[in-house]
């Protein structure tokens, strides 16, 4: 399919934005089929595909705060979809995404891609305005570029300021620690899965700051069938031991399948269930 440009491309993206608007609004609230980390991964991928380095940096700051998606297949699919949209100049069928995400999440990702396309266009227009001012060569394009850049920057200013603040908070938060005991041969399957899940659950900067920065070590016991494990988190460390330890404050008992999905990253293929559990 030939690349769309100008008004035809703008019209195609406008239609995409309108069609996916309800899903796009849901991506901004807790409990959405598209978690915050996945949303920011989409925006970063879209910005990179469009060459919008400024937009990519801002959303990288947001992503540093929210954490990142643990499923490499999802990230590859996001990058491939964003690149196809950039090459075509218009929204394309999200074939790659449909293979790794549920339908509700795919519609939300489409909405976020449309948003990212608008943000990238604002950056492109702003660069053209700044280039014309720098070179002292005003062109007829400034009649359109200048108001679009001004409105876009005014709209994006709160997100930019918030992104900078959240990025700073992410850098101040303790890093995700190596989970001690994860390689201990005495730790069973349940403990190994819990160790894999800990970095995902500590991805959010606020969670890391509160949990890892706590002077109190919190121990949580896990029991599934005949297996047991204990995860201890606090004072900048995380540890997993086999069996339910006596110091466990709470013991979670149930099916191991949700933990398996979280640890392997397949959980993002059922993203709405993950958000519901959080």
N, C-alpha and C positions, 0 to 999 in steps of 0.2 A: 504494500500500500504506500502511495507517495506521501512524503512528509507534508503536513499541513503547516501553513505559516499565516501570519497576520490575523485578519478578522476571522477566518475560518477556524484557525487554531484556538483563538480566544473564545469563539462561540462553542466549540467542542468542550473546552474546559469549563465554561460557564454552565453548560447543560450537565456535565458530570457533577459539578458542585451542587447544583440544585437537586439532582436526583439522589445524591448521597448525603444531603444536608442533615436529615434526622440522625443518621449514623455518625456523622461528623460531630454533632453536638454531644452525642453520648460518649465520644472519646474523651471529652473534657471533664467528665464526672466520675467519681468512684463507682465501681461495679460495672464498668463498660466492658463489652467484649474485647476491646483493644486496651490492654493495660498501658500505663504511662510509659514504661520502658520500651514497649513495642512501638508505641506512637512516636517516640523520639527517634527510634531506629529508622522508622519510615521517613521521617522528615530529614534526617541526616542523609539517608540514601538518595532521596529525591533531590536534595540540594547539591550533592556531589555530582549526580547525573546531569544536572543543569549547569554545572560550573559555578554555583553560587557559594563561594567559600565562606563568606560572612555568615550566611544563613546556616551553613553546616556547622560553623564554630558555635553559634548561639545554641543550637539544639544539641550539640555535643556537651555543652555545659549542663543543659537540662538532663541529658541522659546520664551524665556522671552522678547527678543527684538521685535520679530514679532507679539507677541500676541498668543492666543491659539484659537483653533476651538471651537465655542460656542455650537456645537451640540454634546451632550453626546452620541447619537447613533452612530455617526461617529467615535468617539474615541474608543468606545467599539468594533466596527467592525474592526478598524485598529489593535487593540490589539489582537483580535481573529485571524485575518488573519496572522499577524506576528507570533503568537504562532503556528498556523498550519504549516507554512513554516518551523519553527524551528524544530518541531517534525518530519516532513517528511524528512528534510534535502535537500529539493528541492522546487522550486516554485509550489504552488498549485493553483487551480482555485479560483479566488477571489469572491466566492459566497456571503460572508457577505458584501463586498464592493458594489457589483452590486445592492444590495437592498437599499443603502443609497446615492450612488453617480452616476452621469451620466457616460456614457461609456468613454468619453474622459478623465474624471478625474480618472476613474479606471485604464486606461492604464498608466497614469502618476504615480499613486500610485504604480503600479507594478514596474515601472522603479526605483522609489525611494526605494522600498523594496530591489531590486537587488543591488542598490548602498549601502544601509545600511548593506546588507549581506557581501559585500566586505570590508567595513570599520570594521565590527565586526571581520572578519577573520584576518585583519591586527592586531587588538588588541590582538587576541588570539595568533598569531605568535609572537608578541612582548613580551607577557607575558612568552611564552615558552623560548624565547632567554634569557630574564632577569632571569628566574628561573634557566636555565642551568649555567649562569654566576655566580649567587649567590651561587648555590650548588657546583660549580666547577665540574660539571658532563656533559661535552659535549657529545652529542649523534649525531647519523647520521642524525637526523632530522634537525640539525642546517644548513646543506648544503642547505636545501630549506627554512627553517624558517628565517635565517639571511638576505638573499637578499630580500625576500618578505617583511619582517618587515622594512628594511632600505628604500626600494622604497616606501612602503606605508606611512611611517612616513614622508618622504620628501614631498610626494604629499599632505599629510593631514596637514602639518605645517601651510600653509596660512589659511586654514579653522579653525584650532585650535586657531591661534592668533586672527583671526577676531571674532571667537566665544567668546573668553575671553573679547575682547574689547566691543562687543555688549552686553554681559551680564552685564558688568560694567555700560554701558550706561543705560541699562534697570533698574538697581538698583538706578541710580542717577535720573532717570526721576520721575516726580510726580506719585504717585499711582492713579489708576482709582478711582475717588471719588464716593460716594453714590450720586445718583441723587435726589436732593431735590425736593420735590413736587410729587414724583412718587406715593406716597400713598395718596395723597390729593384726597378726594372724589369728589372734584369739577373738577379735571382733567379728561377729557373724554378719550375715547378709543384711539384716535390718539395720545394724549399726553402720555398715558400709554405705547403705542408701541414705541414712540420715546425714552422714558426713558429706556426701555429695550434695545434699539439699541445703546444707547450712549456708554456703556462699550465696546461693540464690535468695534465700530468705533474708540475708543480711545485705542485699544489694542496695536498698534504700539508705541514703546517707543519714537520715534522722534515726532510723532503726539502728544503724551501726553506732551512732553517737550515743544513743540512750542505752542500748544493750551492752555494747563492748566497753563503753565508758563507765558503766556502773561499777561501784566498788564491791558490789555483791555478786557472787557467782550464782547464777540460776541454773538449776539442774532440772531437766525435763525427761521423764521416763517414757519409753515407747514399748508397747507390747502388742504383738500380733501372733496369734496362734501360740506356738510353743517358743517363740523367739522374743527376746527383750534387748533393749539398749538404752543407754542414758546419754543425753547430750548436755554438756555443761558449757555455758557461755557467760562471759563477764571478765572484767579487768583486762580487756584487750585480747583475750584468748578464747579459743573454742576447743572442746575436747569431746570425744566420743569413747565410751567404754561399753563392753559387752554386759548384758544383763541390766535389770532395773536396780539402780543403786539405792541404798537407804536414804540418801539425802535428796532424792527427787521430790520436788515440791508438788508436781502433778504427774500423773501417769496417763498417757493417751493410749487407749486401746481400741483396736479396730483392724480394718482391712489394710494390708500393706500396699495395695495397688496404687492409691493416690501418691504415696511416697515414691514408688517406682517411677511413675510418670513424671513427677517433679524432678527427680534426680537425673533422669535421662533426657529431659528437655521436651519429651513428647507432650508434656502438659500444655505447651503453647499451642498445640493443635486443637486443644479444647480450652482456649483462653478464657472463655466466659465462665467455665467452672473454676478456674484458678482464682479469678477475681472474686467470685462468690465466696470461696473459702477464706479469702483474706478479709 
